[in-house]
Amino acid sequence: MTAIREAEYSSKLFLWMGALSALVIWGLISAYVVFTQGLIVTGLSNSVVWGLWIAADFSFISLSAGAFAVSALIYVFHLERFRAVGRLAIFIGLIGYTITMLTLVLDVGRPDRFWYPLIYWNNSSVLLEVFWCVSLYTAVLFGEFAPSLAKGGRLMRSRAMISVSKALEWAMPALATAGVVFSTLHQSSLGALYGVVIARPLWNTAWMPLLFLASAVPAGLSMTILAASITSRFTKREVASRDIVSSLSKIVGIALLVYIGIYVWNYIVLNSSPSAEPLLAALAGTPYQYLPLVFELGLGAMVPAAIFLIPPLRRSGKAVLVGAALVVMGLVADRWDVTVMGQLANSLPPIAYVKGEDIPVYGMHLASYIPTWPEWMTVIGAVALGLLIYTAGVKWFNVLPANRTTANSK
């Protein structure tokens, strides 16, 4: 790279990181407003108790699933060719879980009690399993990524870091396998949070855990593809070879077919459920009647599945970039719809029962929810923080593959 191009690159990098830093600061200011004034500054209510923050958290976690999916390909299925993107996938996963926990601090209302689940166990709550699996998997991600930090820079001068790095590399297969187990459990359990709540009959289905897991796998891999493709274009380095991207894309396409099948089946079951009928009728006049099918199933799954499973399109860098972006968009739309739509149309006030029988009678209640600016800015700030960490990792840490060549994507 010539001196002029290097100076131009540095200038753009400075502006990019400056803009991200400004958004992070704005997000911190918004978080301060929430902490000092309480949840009254949000659009949440007794009907819609989970809003933009939870939808964002579920999106961050699902888009981080590329870490466990790539680890499974390498350490469970022994597909060594995907090791080239393993470090990048783990880094993205670590960022996703970090900003998830930061955003979650806002929603819990009492962040000073974040440690309560460690001591006080509610064995009947799905959230207990989610808490432990998320915490343990975050620790696993730190362990998986630590050796990468120790392979460059000043950290290599520390004998202690070298010893720790070698120990972690030796234990990497066990760490990765444990990570696959923890991530699989809590990705599905996030769906179970909705599936076990009878007061939300729109999502009170046994298929929700499987739907969450089936959507997280292609979304996480798509996020890895998207990050690798964009990074290659901006750094002029080949983050992942075209063959690896094509192979990952094919896996995503197959995973999307599985997700489409489960989604369609659940949609048929949902629309034939008597308990959900009045709630579906309540949503008939709202955008939620068609948007899930358009954005989640159509644009978010069917279109990218076609892109990833048609060989000429799968070999096109631009087509793969579009397909990966559509999968990510569809996942975010799905998490928003599941989090918010099931609360807009709900059976609150509490359900009644037919006298003398255990037959529930669902009342219809249509609520409203519009996120306020503190909600939006804290989420935007969290995303900006994630991008800032990613940019720093690409620029100064050992995130990209050691063998870096000029990218040649079309």
C-alpha positions as a Python dict, from the first residue, in 0.01 Angstrom:
ca = {
    (1, 'M'): (0, 0, 0),
    (2, 'T'): (146, 336, -105),
    (3, 'A'): (200, 622, 139),
    (4, 'I'): (-93, 816, -11),
    (5, 'R'): (-331, 521, 19),
    (6, 'E'): (-208, 452, 370),
    (7, 'A'): (-276, 815, 471),
    (8, 'E'): (-622, 802, 310),
    (9, 'Y'): (-698, 476, 488),
    (10, 'S'): (-584, 617, 822),
    (11, 'S'): (-798, 927, 773),
    (12, 'K'): (-1111, 723, 697),
    (13, 'L'): (-1036, 494, 989),
    (14, 'F'): (-1004, 794, 1222),
    (15, 'L'): (-1339, 937, 1107),
    (16, 'W'): (-1507, 596, 1135),
    (17, 'M'): (-1385, 532, 1487),
    (18, 'G'): (-1462, 892, 1587),
    (19, 'A'): (-1824, 856, 1469),
    (20, 'L'): (-1860, 526, 1653),
    (21, 'S'): (-1712, 677, 1970),
    (22, 'A'): (-1963, 964, 1952),
    (23, 'L'): (-2251, 714, 1930),
    (24, 'V'): (-2111, 517, 2224),
    (25, 'I'): (-2097, 836, 2433),
    (26, 'W'): (-2454, 922, 2334),
    (27, 'G'): (-2556, 570, 2435),
    (28, 'L'): (-2388, 613, 2774),
    (29, 'I'): (-2574, 941, 2828),
    (30, 'S'): (-2901, 767, 2743),
    (31, 'A'): (-2815, 485, 2983),
    (32, 'Y'): (-2755, 743, 3256),
    (33, 'V'): (-3103, 885, 3190),
    (34, 'V'): (-3252, 536, 3229),
    (35, 'F'): (-3060, 464, 3550),
    (36, 'T'): (-3148, 798, 3711),
    (37, 'Q'): (-3513, 823, 3601),
    (38, 'G'): (-3611, 457, 3578),
    (39, 'L'): (-3809, 260, 3321),
    (40, 'I'): (-4067, 540, 3310),
    (41, 'V'): (-3860, 695, 3030),
    (42, 'T'): (-3922, 388, 2811),
    (43, 'G'): (-4224, 280, 2611),
    (44, 'L'): (-4265, -34, 2821),
    (45, 'S'): (-4586, -104, 3011),
    (46, 'N'): (-4757, -376, 3215),
    (47, 'S'): (-4862, -538, 2888),
    (48, 'V'): (-4538, -496, 2693),
    (49, 'V'): (-4275, -573, 2956),
    (50, 'W'): (-4006, -675, 2706),
    (51, 'G'): (-3932, -436, 2423),
    (52, 'L'): (-3647, -311, 2210),
    (53, 'W'): (-3374, -403, 2459),
    (54, 'I'): (-3475, -770, 2478),
    (55, 'A'): (-3532, -788, 2102),
    (56, 'A'): (-3182, -645, 2054),
    (57, 'D'): (-3032, -884, 2311),
    (58, 'F'): (-3189, -1186, 2145),
    (59, 'S'): (-3065, -1061, 1808),
    (60, 'F'): (-2709, -1007, 1936),
    (61, 'I'): (-2700, -1356, 2088),
    (62, 'S'): (-2838, -1525, 1778),
    (63, 'L'): (-2605, -1336, 1543),
    (64, 'S'): (-2318, -1453, 1764),
    (65, 'A'): (-2409, -1817, 1697),
    (66, 'G'): (-2147, -1832, 1425),
    (67, 'A'): (-1892, -1891, 1701),
    (68, 'F'): (-2046, -2218, 1818),
    (69, 'A'): (-2149, -2320, 1466),
    (70, 'V'): (-1796, -2282, 1326),
    (71, 'S'): (-1652, -2449, 1638),
    (72, 'A'): (-1887, -2741, 1578),
    (73, 'L'): (-1770, -2765, 1216),
    (74, 'I'): (-1405, -2770, 1326),
    (75, 'Y'): (-1404, -2972, 1647),
    (76, 'V'): (-1715, -3189, 1620),
    (77, 'F'): (-1730, -3260, 1245),
    (78, 'H'): (-1350, -3221, 1200),
    (79, 'L'): (-1380, -2993, 895),
    (80, 'E'): (-1038, -2831, 928),
    (81, 'R'): (-1079, -2599, 628),
    (82, 'F'): (-1311, -2378, 834),
    (83, 'R'): (-1038, -2310, 1089),
    (84, 'A'): (-944, -2005, 878),
    (85, 'V'): (-1261, -1825, 989),
    (86, 'G'): (-1275, -1977, 1339),
    (87, 'R'): (-1091, -1691, 1508),
    (88, 'L'): (-1310, -1430, 1338),
    (89, 'A'): (-1630, -1613, 1433),
    (90, 'I'): (-1518, -1642, 1796),
    (91, 'F'): (-1431, -1272, 1806),
    (92, 'I'): (-1774, -1178, 1670),
    (93, 'G'): (-1938, -1408, 1924),
    (94, 'L'): (-1741, -1253, 2209),
    (95, 'I'): (-1845, -903, 2100),
    (96, 'G'): (-2209, -1010, 2063),
    (97, 'Y'): (-2229, -1159, 2411),
    (98, 'T'): (-2049, -861, 2564),
    (99, 'I'): (-2289, -600, 2426),
    (100, 'T'): (-2581, -832, 2508),
    (101, 'M'): (-2492, -828, 2876),
    (102, 'L'): (-2436, -452, 2871),
    (103, 'T'): (-2779, -394, 2717),
    (104, 'L'): (-2940, -642, 2955),
    (105, 'V'): (-2818, -436, 3250),
    (106, 'L'): (-3062, -164, 3144),
    (107, 'D'): (-3363, -393, 3121),
    (108, 'V'): (-3332, -573, 3455),
    (109, 'G'): (-3397, -248, 3646),
    (110, 'R'): (-3170, -356, 3935),
    (111, 'P'): (-2826, -408, 3779),
    (112, 'D'): (-2675, -421, 4126),
    (113, 'R'): (-2841, -761, 4166),
    (114, 'F'): (-2689, -919, 3855),
    (115, 'W'): (-2519, -1177, 4077),
    (116, 'Y'): (-2843, -1302, 4240),
    (117, 'P'): (-2887, -1604, 4006),
    (118, 'L'): (-2546, -1727, 4119),
    (119, 'I'): (-2676, -1764, 4475),
    (120, 'Y'): (-3056, -1772, 4457),
    (121, 'W'): (-3169, -2045, 4221),
    (122, 'N'): (-3522, -2056, 4085),
    (123, 'N'): (-3522, -2412, 3957),
    (124, 'S'): (-3858, -2370, 3785),
    (125, 'S'): (-3740, -2078, 3568),
    (126, 'V'): (-3602, -2119, 3216),
    (127, 'L'): (-3407, -1798, 3277),
    (128, 'L'): (-3186, -1976, 3532),
    (129, 'E'): (-3060, -2214, 3265),
    (130, 'V'): (-3020, -1925, 3018),
    (131, 'F'): (-2823, -1723, 3276),
    (132, 'W'): (-2581, -2005, 3353),
    (133, 'C'): (-2532, -2113, 2991),
    (134, 'V'): (-2477, -1755, 2870),
    (135, 'S'): (-2231, -1687, 3154),
    (136, 'L'): (-2039, -2010, 3100),
    (137, 'Y'): (-2034, -1970, 2723),
    (138, 'T'): (-1904, -1614, 2752),
    (139, 'A'): (-1621, -1748, 2968),
    (140, 'V'): (-1555, -2015, 2705),
    (141, 'L'): (-1538, -1750, 2432),
    (142, 'F'): (-1281, -1556, 2633),
    (143, 'G'): (-1079, -1875, 2670),
    (144, 'E'): (-1102, -1951, 2298),
    (145, 'F'): (-995, -1602, 2194),
    (146, 'A'): (-722, -1543, 2453),
    (147, 'P'): (-452, -1736, 2260),
    (148, 'S'): (-508, -1505, 1963),
    (149, 'L'): (-428, -1203, 2178),
    (150, 'A'): (-110, -1367, 2303),
    (151, 'K'): (26, -1428, 1954),
    (152, 'G'): (115, -1071, 1884),
    (153, 'G'): (207, -741, 2043),
    (154, 'R'): (344, -679, 2389),
    (155, 'L'): (147, -961, 2545),
    (156, 'M'): (398, -1205, 2394),
    (157, 'R'): (668, -1064, 2624),
    (158, 'S'): (487, -1205, 2926),
    (159, 'R'): (592, -1560, 3012),
    (160, 'A'): (274, -1603, 3211),
    (161, 'M'): (62, -1514, 2907),
    (162, 'I'): (260, -1753, 2690),
    (163, 'S'): (203, -2035, 2940),
    (164, 'V'): (-169, -1956, 2968),
    (165, 'S'): (-197, -1938, 2590),
    (166, 'K'): (-35, -2279, 2543),
    (167, 'A'): (-260, -2431, 2808),
    (168, 'L'): (-570, -2287, 2642),
    (169, 'E'): (-460, -2408, 2299),
    (170, 'W'): (-412, -2757, 2444),
    (171, 'A'): (-762, -2742, 2595),
    (172, 'M'): (-922, -2587, 2286),
    (173, 'P'): (-1109, -2900, 2169),
    (174, 'A'): (-1265, -2940, 2514),
    (175, 'L'): (-1346, -2567, 2534),
    (176, 'A'): (-1504, -2567, 2190),
    (177, 'T'): (-1711, -2877, 2263),
    (178, 'A'): (-1834, -2728, 2592),
    (179, 'G'): (-1914, -2406, 2407),
    (180, 'V'): (-2124, -2594, 2151),
    (181, 'V'): (-2322, -2756, 2434),
    (182, 'F'): (-2375, -2432, 2630),
    (183, 'S'): (-2470, -2232, 2321),
    (184, 'T'): (-2708, -2496, 2186),
    (185, 'L'): (-2885, -2514, 2521),
    (186, 'H'): (-2941, -2143, 2569),
    (187, 'Q'): (-3016, -2062, 2204),
    (188, 'S'): (-3310, -2302, 2223),
    (189, 'S'): (-3401, -2198, 2579),
    (190, 'L'): (-3450, -1839, 2465),
    (191, 'G'): (-3739, -1968, 2255),
    (192, 'A'): (-3864, -2173, 2549),
    (193, 'L'): (-3905, -1847, 2743),
    (194, 'Y'): (-4201, -1774, 2518),
    (195, 'G'): (-4315, -2130, 2465),
    (196, 'V'): (-4393, -2189, 2834),
    (197, 'V'): (-4589, -1868, 2897),
    (198, 'I'): (-4958, -1953, 2872),
    (199, 'A'): (-5057, -1586, 2905),
    (200, 'R'): (-4894, -1531, 2563),
    (201, 'P'): (-5077, -1797, 2361),
    (202, 'L'): (-4951, -1658, 2032),
    (203, 'W'): (-4611, -1813, 2106),
    (204, 'N'): (-4721, -2076, 2357),
    (205, 'T'): (-4591, -2359, 2140),
    (206, 'A'): (-4340, -2638, 2185),
    (207, 'W'): (-4182, -2544, 1852),
    (208, 'M'): (-4035, -2215, 1977),
    (209, 'P'): (-3710, -2360, 2118),
    (210, 'L'): (-3643, -2543, 1790),
    (211, 'L'): (-3731, -2233, 1588),
    (212, 'F'): (-3486, -2018, 1783),
    (213, 'L'): (-3205, -2270, 1742),
    (214, 'A'): (-3282, -2336, 1375),
    (215, 'S'): (-3278, -1963, 1296),
    (216, 'A'): (-2966, -1885, 1503),
    (217, 'V'): (-2738, -2128, 1315),
    (218, 'P'): (-2780, -1978, 963),
    (219, 'A'): (-2792, -1625, 1106),
    (220, 'G'): (-2469, -1668, 1300),
    (221, 'L'): (-2289, -1817, 1001),
    (222, 'S'): (-2428, -1540, 779),
    (223, 'M'): (-2294, -1280, 1022),
    (224, 'T'): (-1951, -1441, 993),
    (225, 'I'): (-1974, -1438, 613),
    (226, 'L'): (-2092, -1076, 616),
    (227, 'A'): (-1809, -965, 847),
    (228, 'A'): (-1546, -1152, 647),
    (229, 'S'): (-1672, -1013, 314),
    (230, 'I'): (-1696, -651, 431),
    (231, 'T'): (-1361, -666, 610),
    (232, 'S'): (-1196, -807, 298),
    (233, 'R'): (-1332, -524, 86),
    (234, 'F'): (-1223, -247, 322),
    (235, 'T'): (-883, -384, 424),
    (236, 'K'): (-797, -527, 80),
    (237, 'R'): (-705, -852, 253),
    (238, 'E'): (-849, -1197, 194),
    (239, 'V'): (-1009, -1277, 529),
    (240, 'A'): (-1162, -1598, 394),
    (241, 'S'): (-1101, -1764, 59),
    (242, 'R'): (-1379, -1785, -194),
    (243, 'D'): (-1396, -2163, -151),
    (244, 'I'): (-1448, -2130, 225),
    (245, 'V'): (-1717, -1863, 180),
    (246, 'S'): (-1888, -2079, -81),
    (247, 'S'): (-1881, -2383, 148),
    (248, 'L'): (-2019, -2183, 442),
    (249, 'S'): (-2288, -2038, 216),
    (250, 'K'): (-2398, -2386, 112),
    (251, 'I'): (-2426, -2490, 477),
    (252, 'V'): (-2632, -2176, 546),
    (253, 'G'): (-2860, -2259, 253),
    (254, 'I'): (-2925, -2611, 385),
    (255, 'A'): (-2982, -2477, 737),
    (256, 'L'): (-3230, -2223, 597),
    (257, 'L'): (-3429, -2502, 434),
    (258, 'V'): (-3459, -2672, 772),
    (259, 'Y'): (-3566, -2343, 931),
    (260, 'I'): (-3822, -2276, 656),
    (261, 'G'): (-3977, -2619, 708),
    (262, 'I'): (-4010, -2570, 1085),
    (263, 'Y'): (-4138, -2213, 1040),
    (264, 'V'): (-4409, -2315, 792),
    (265, 'W'): (-4519, -2606, 1009),
    (266, 'N'): (-4540, -2385, 1318),
    (267, 'Y'): (-4731, -2122, 1121),
    (268, 'I'): (-4989, -2381, 1015),
    (269, 'V'): (-5023, -2508, 1374),
    (270, 'L'): (-5047, -2151, 1506),
    (271, 'N'): (-5322, -2050, 1265),
    (272, 'S'): (-5521, -2364, 1344),
    (273, 'S'): (-5504, -2313, 1722),
    (274, 'P'): (-5838, -2205, 1876),
    (275, 'S'): (-5661, -2031, 2164),
    (276, 'A'): (-5467, -1802, 1932),
    (277, 'E'): (-5759, -1724, 1701),
    (278, 'P'): (-5884, -1408, 1880),
    (279, 'L'): (-5530, -1276, 1911),
    (280, 'L'): (-5458, -1331, 1543),
    (281, 'A'): (-5782, -1153, 1467),
    (282, 'A'): (-5667, -859, 1678),
    (283, 'L'): (-5349, -833, 1473),
    (284, 'A'): (-5537, -849, 1144),
    (285, 'G'): (-5549, -473, 1104),
    (286, 'T'): (-5185, -415, 1196),
    (287, 'P'): (-4861, -451, 994),
    (288, 'Y'): (-4783, -764, 1195),
    (289, 'Q'): (-5036, -957, 989),
    (290, 'Y'): (-4804, -979, 689),
    (291, 'L'): (-4463, -842, 788),
    (292, 'P'): (-4342, -1163, 958),
    (293, 'L'): (-4410, -1365, 644),
    (294, 'V'): (-4256, -1101, 415),
    (295, 'F'): (-3942, -1016, 610),
    (296, 'E'): (-3873, -1335, 808),
    (297, 'L'): (-3985, -1611, 576),
    (298, 'G'): (-3963, -1443, 234),
    (299, 'L'): (-3672, -1198, 231),
    (300, 'G'): (-3500, -1339, 537),
    (301, 'A'): (-3503, -1709, 448),
    (302, 'M'): (-3639, -1809, 106),
    (303, 'V'): (-3449, -1554, -105),
    (304, 'P'): (-3109, -1610, 61),
    (305, 'A'): (-3165, -1988, 57),
    (306, 'A'): (-3199, -1966, -320),
    (307, 'I'): (-2885, -1751, -341),
    (308, 'F'): (-2680, -1990, -130),
    (309, 'L'): (-2801, -2310, -297),
    (310, 'I'): (-2766, -2201, -660),
    (311, 'P'): (-2395, -2259, -747),
    (312, 'P'): (-2342, -1958, -981),
    (313, 'L'): (-2492, -1721, -723),
    (314, 'R'): (-2303, -1887, -438),
    (315, 'R'): (-1976, -1820, -620),
    (316, 'S'): (-2058, -1450, -663),
    (317, 'G'): (-1913, -1232, -387),
    (318, 'K'): (-2183, -965, -426),
    (319, 'A'): (-2468, -1218, -428),
    (320, 'V'): (-2335, -1387, -115),
    (321, 'L'): (-2301, -1048, 54),
    (322, 'V'): (-2664, -969, -24),
    (323, 'G'): (-2781, -1313, 88),
    (324, 'A'): (-2595, -1290, 419),
    (325, 'A'): (-2733, -941, 483),
    (326, 'L'): (-3088, -1065, 416),
    (327, 'V'): (-3049, -1352, 664),
    (328, 'V'): (-2925, -1109, 931),
    (329, 'M'): (-3216, -876, 858),
    (330, 'G'): (-3463, -1163, 877),
    (331, 'L'): (-3325, -1277, 1212),
    (332, 'V'): (-3356, -928, 1362),
    (333, 'A'): (-3712, -901, 1229),
    (334, 'D'): (-3798, -1240, 1378),
    (335, 'R'): (-3664, -1154, 1722),
    (336, 'W'): (-3853, -824, 1717),
    (337, 'D'): (-4176, -992, 1611),
    (338, 'V'): (-4150, -1271, 1867),
    (339, 'T'): (-4057, -1032, 2147),
    (340, 'V'): (-4312, -759, 2073),
    (341, 'M'): (-4594, -913, 1868),
    (342, 'G'): (-4667, -1180, 2128),
    (343, 'Q'): (-4715, -903, 2384),
    (344, 'L'): (-4915, -662, 2169),
    (345, 'A'): (-5177, -933, 2128),
    (346, 'N'): (-5207, -1115, 2458),
    (347, 'S'): (-5452, -1268, 2700),
    (348, 'L'): (-5413, -1004, 2968),
    (349, 'P'): (-5611, -953, 3191),
    (350, 'P'): (-5557, -1312, 3312),
    (351, 'I'): (-5731, -1597, 3136),
    (352, 'A'): (-6055, -1741, 3271),
    (353, 'Y'): (-6163, -2106, 3282),
    (354, 'V'): (-6482, -2285, 3192),
    (355, 'K'): (-6660, -2361, 3520),
    (356, 'G'): (-6593, -2716, 3638),
    (357, 'E'): (-6346, -2789, 3359),
    (358, 'D'): (-5982, -2708, 3291),
    (359, 'I'): (-6056, -2544, 2957),
    (360, 'P'): (-5894, -2200, 2925),
    (361, 'V'): (-6090, -1910, 2780),
    (362, 'Y'): (-5861, -1643, 2641),
    (363, 'G'): (-5956, -1280, 2653),
    (364, 'M'): (-5832, -1049, 2378),
    (365, 'H'): (-5615, -751, 2459),
    (366, 'L'): (-5431, -534, 2205),
    (367, 'A'): (-5158, -319, 2353),
    (368, 'S'): (-4923, -66, 2193),
    (369, 'Y'): (-4549, -12, 2215),
    (370, 'I'): (-4325, 255, 2065),
    (371, 'P'): (-3960, 261, 2182),
    (372, 'T'): (-3845, 597, 2319),
    (373, 'W'): (-3522, 776, 2234),
    (374, 'P'): (-3333, 641, 2540),
    (375, 'E'): (-3416, 289, 2425),
    (376, 'W'): (-3305, 356, 2068),
    (377, 'M'): (-2986, 537, 2162),
    (378, 'T'): (-2872, 277, 2415),
    (379, 'V'): (-2914, 2, 2154),
    (380, 'I'): (-2744, 211, 1884),
    (381, 'G'): (-2465, 286, 2131),
    (382, 'A'): (-2425, -86, 2206),
    (383, 'V'): (-2403, -165, 1834),
    (384, 'A'): (-2151, 117, 1788),
    (385, 'L'): (-1944, -24, 2075),
    (386, 'G'): (-1947, -365, 1909),
    (387, 'L'): (-1831, -215, 1578),
    (388, 'L'): (-1564, -14, 1758),
    (389, 'I'): (-1427, -326, 1929),
    (390, 'Y'): (-1439, -516, 1599),
    (391, 'T'): (-1253, -238, 1417),
    (392, 'A'): (-986, -229, 1688),
    (393, 'G'): (-955, -606, 1671),
    (394, 'V'): (-903, -602, 1296),
    (395, 'K'): (-657, -312, 1313),
    (396, 'W'): (-448, -388, 1621),
    (397, 'F'): (-519, -740, 1746),
    (398, 'N'): (-454, -1079, 1596),
    (399, 'V'): (-804, -1135, 1456),
    (400, 'L'): (-741, -1177, 1085),
    (401, 'P'): (-571, -1491, 951),
    (402, 'A'): (-192, -1485, 955),
    (403, 'N'): (-169, -1538, 580),
    (404, 'R'): (-321, -1220, 443),
    (405, 'T'): (-351, -1171, 71),
    (406, 'T'): (-525, -914, -140),
    (407, 'A'): (-899, -977, -154),
    (408, 'N'): (-1041, -1040, -495),
    (409, 'S'): (-1415, -1051, -441),
    (410, 'K'): (-1668, -971, -701),
}
